[in-house]
Amino acid sequence: MVALSDIIQEILESGAILVVNPMILETDPDDFLEHYGHIVDTIALVAKGRSGYTFYQSNSAPQAPNNGVFFHSFCTIGDNMGIKIDAFLYVHGDNFLSQNTDFRVVNSEGATISSYACPSQENLSKYIASIASEIAQYPITSLVLDDLMLPNKRACFCDRCRRIFAGKWNVERDFSFEFLESRDLLVDWYDYRSTYINQTLREITDTIKSQKNIDLAVVVKADKETESLSGSPEHFGQNLGELAKITNNLIIHVNPWSESFPAVNSPEYKQILNTLSLIEEYSGSGLKPSLYFWNINSTEKLNLTIKLRDEINAENLFIEPSLPHDFTKRRTINLGF
């Protein structure tokens, strides 16, 4: 494993886009740009993290007690240096909102799923759109929406979600995942959930496009434990076909929860290539896929991601050198354990 400063340099020199989350990669904007600014063309900065707090002064969302001006400072200095900025905005993955009763996500057994906000809450899409509007006022090239999704396939079974679905399909409101399974209603359930994801994306897109002509991209988690891209509707409420109709920029987060990393041309590597081939189905709609990896902490891993990028002719390659601090918790939630 190479030193963090060295792998950051290698990532930047490779033409990949480094994702800087101040909660993970603790750095001062001035120091970072003084050290690496001469080799940076584009960089991705987290504007609102999964904590629910923003790294700039927001009129809509709470500001992070630490790093509260990180995005503002980094974005402003970077723009003055001619660096292109992509801004990351976490949507339904929001620790702050998840603690509010109105936004609580519940599983089939009635237990609260932490760290996520329920997409069926009407005010949520407006809330996120207002934050997106604030971020778009900065000199950014694109806005990347991460965690625009349900936490797993057994959510959300809150009273509101069940009431709306029960009314549409004429079933008792107190239904469970097993009930839907036994009545062959799971496909309808997955379709129902995805409508909220699509509506949220559409509201954000409409808000931004009326304000500024920038690209919007959606991160799709494609892990072998959740059937990769084909499992997106079932596990996370992400219908790729519908998302691609709203934005032609999808960022495939490859194997976020699989800790092993395949060797080039290994069976595991070929399996990743095979699963990514699903995006070819949407090529007719002008889809521009990109790839996203985290925990790229060695030259070997970096070279593999570049090879994958080139093999599928990906638009961009986004890389985080480290894992999030709450990796185990997030993995447990997303895999439905």
Salt bridges, closest charged atoms under 4 A:
ASP41 OD2 - LYS84 NZ 3.52
ASP94 OD2 - LYS48 NZ 2.80
GLU109 OE2 - ARG154 NH2 3.06
ASP146 OD1 - LYS221 NZ 3.31
ASP147 OD2 - ARG50 NE 2.49
ASP147 OD1 - LYS221 NZ 2.91
ASP174 OD1 - ARG162 NH1 3.54
GLU178 OE2 - ARG154 NH2 2.61
GLU227 OE1 - HIS235 NE2 2.60
GLU234 OE2 - LYS153 NZ 3.24
GLU242 OE2 - LYS245 NZ 3.18
ASP310 OD1 - ARG309 NE 3.20
GLU311 OE2 - LYS307 NZ 3.52
ASP326 OD2 - ARG50 NH1 3.54
ASP326 OD1 - ARG330 NH1 3.91
